[in-house]
């Protein structure tokens, strides 16, 4: 692994530890050989990690990778993280740890939360509704109204694909929602992402044997499954779509226009 990759690994591991998450101690991070882009860093979490915690970690990692991607100084610093980067990560950890989590979401909370934080607030609220038995997450999510389902599922999709591509999305427990994602994306108005995900779903089903042939339950097998994977092109298209369809802002606008679908009565 390059020094740049080592720096990212150190940052993510440290962040997760401070935030109270446990990552697998071996072979947690992988840069697929097709690219050195940090957007395609793949992560497997320790067995038993709930989907909710998985998705929060995905967002943490996306934030860290964004910071690294915007810092040429960090890429060139072979001695480790720059002081500026360390300060940014520390501030991010503290903001994450101290963020308000509302078990009861009200119209006032939605109205007074900034666009930047609204998705996190809604997702945290939805996470509070999960039972202790994480294996019942699918059943729980499907009992919600369509608006809540959509925001939760899109969060899952976005966190996984931005981290490790569609391959990781289908491989991890988030993939249990894959058939519902096109409709969820259409509901909030993200029609281009809906079309892309529908095509990815069709490929996943048609090429499933090829896609999963190396996925034997080991990290090595999962890593090898990226080689010549027909899903890879969809990842590039997904990242490029952010330029023309602002997925997070689309969701924020949808929540504000349909806030009664998210408040707890």
Buried (B, 14 or more C-beta within 10 A) or exposed (E): EEEBBEBBBEBBBBBBEBBEBEBBEEEBBBBBEBEEBBBBBBBBBEEEBBBBBBBBBBBBBBBBBEBBBEBEEBBEBEEEBBEEBBEBBEEBBEEBEEEEEBEEBBEEBBEEBEEEBBBBBBBBBBBBBBEEEBEEBBEBBEEBEBBBBBBBBBBBBBBBBBBBBBBBBBBBBBBBBBEBBBBBBBBBBBEBBBBBBBBBBEBBEEEEEBBBEBBEEEBEEBBBBBEEBBBBEBBBBBBEBEEEBEBBEBBBBBBBEBBEBBBEE
